[in-house]
Amino acid sequence: MKISFIILTIGWFAFIGFGFVVANFFGETREDLAFNETNYSCELKNGKYKVVYDKEFSQYPKWEFELNGKNVTKINSDIKRKYEFEKIGANSFRLNSLEKKTDSLTEIQKALISQGKSYYEITDCKKDTFEFTMRVNLHVISNSGKFIKVE
C-alpha cells in the first residue's frame, strides 16, 4: 500500500513537472500557471470607465459608465441611464436598470431576455484595464471587450 502511494505521488509530481516544462517551452512561466489570487479578485473601483469592444464586436455602440458604490450611470452620447451594480460572484456582476420598464423591446430583445439575465464576467485585469465577457447565460456570450478606467 505504501509503495503504490509513493509511486502515485512521484508520478503526480512528474506529471506536474512535465506540464511546467511544456509551458516553459511555449513561453509561459510558473507564475502564469499557478493560482494567483490577484487574477481572481479583479474588482471595479469607483470612477469613470470607457468600454472598448473586441474586434468582432467593434460595430457595437461606444459608451462609458461611472461607478459610484452600487450606483452605475451609463453614458451613451446624450442619454444617461441609471443602474444598480449587483455583484453575483467573485468576478461577475449584473447591471439592474433603475428606470421603469417599457414594452418597447423588439422581438429579438425579448427572446434574449427570456434566455436569462445577462451579466458581465471579468476575465483578466491589469492596473486600470479590465477584460470582460458579457454573457446571456453560462454558454452564450453576447459580447466581450475591455473596461478602461479613465478617471
N, C-alpha and C positions, 0 to 999 in steps of 0.2 A: 504494500500500500504506500509506504513512504517513498519507495523508488519511483513508482508511477507518478506520484505527486511532484517529485523533484524533476523528473523528465518533462512532465507537463509544464512546470514553471520555467525550466530552461527553454523549452520550445516556445513558450509565450514571449519571453524576453527576446529570443532570437527573431521571432516574427516582428515584434515592435521595432527592434534594431534595424531589420531589413527595410521596414517602412521608412525609417529616417534616412537610410542610405538612398533609397529610391527618390524620396522627396529632395534630398540634397542634390541629387543628380539633376533634378528639374529646377533647381534654384531656390527651393523653399528652405527655411531654417526651422530648427526645433521650436522656436518661439511662434512661428506661423502655425505649427501643427498642434501645439499644446493648448489646453484650455486656458484662455486668458480672460480674467474677469472683466477687464475694461472693454473687451469686444462685446460683452453681453450686457453692458449697462450704458447703452447709448441713449441718454435722456436729453430731450429738447429742453433748453433753458428759456426763461423769459427773454423776449426780443423779437426782432423783425427778421423774417426769412423770405427768400425768393425760391420758387420752385423751378427746377431745370429738369425737363423730362429726358429720358434716354432717347437715343436716335430714332428708334421705332415708334416713339410716341411724340415726336417733335411737332406734329401738327396740332397737338392739344393746346388750348389757350394758356397763355402765360398768366401767372398770378403770384401774389405774395400773401403772407399772413403775418399777423402779430400775435404772439403768445404772451398772455399775462395771467399767470396762475392756471386756472381751469378755463379761462376765457380766451377764445380764439376769434380774431376778426380777420376774415378772408377778404383780401383786397383784389378786385378784378376790374381794372380801369376805374370807372366812376361808382361801381357797385361795391358796397361793403356789407358783408353778411356776417352774422354772429353765430358762433358755435360754442358748445361746451366740449372741452378736452376730456375724454374718458379713457383712462388707462385700462387696458384689458389684458395685459400680460407684461412680461419683463421688457420687451422691446416692441410692443404693439399698442396702438391706440385707435380710437374712433372719434370722429367729429360729429357730434349730435347737434342738429340745427336748433336754434332757439327761436326761429321765425315760425309763423303759422304755416302749416302745411296747406298747399293749394293743390287742386286737382288738375294742374296744367301740365302734368307729365305726359310724355309721349308713350306709346305702347311699348317701345323698346326699353325706356327707362323704368316703366312699371314692371316689365319682365325681369330686368336686372335686380330691382329692389326685392322682388319676390324670391330671388335665389339666396338672399341673405343680406345682412347689413355689411357694407364694405368697411374695411379697416386698413390702416397703414401698419406695415411691419418695417422697423428699422433693421437693415441687414448688415450695415457697417457704418462706422463713424471715424472721422479723423478731424480733430480740432473743431471747426465750425461747419463741417460738411457732413451731412447725414444721408447715406444712401437708403432709399426706401423702395418697397414694393407695395402697391395698393391692391388688396385682394377683395374679391367679392365673397369668396369662401376659401377654404384651405387649398383647393385645387384650381381655382380660376383667378388669374391675375388680370386686373383691369389696366394698370399701367405701372411704370417704375421710373425712377429718376433720383434726384438729389434735392434735399432741403439745404440751402446755403444761408447761414446767418449773416445778415448784412448790418445789423445794429445790435 
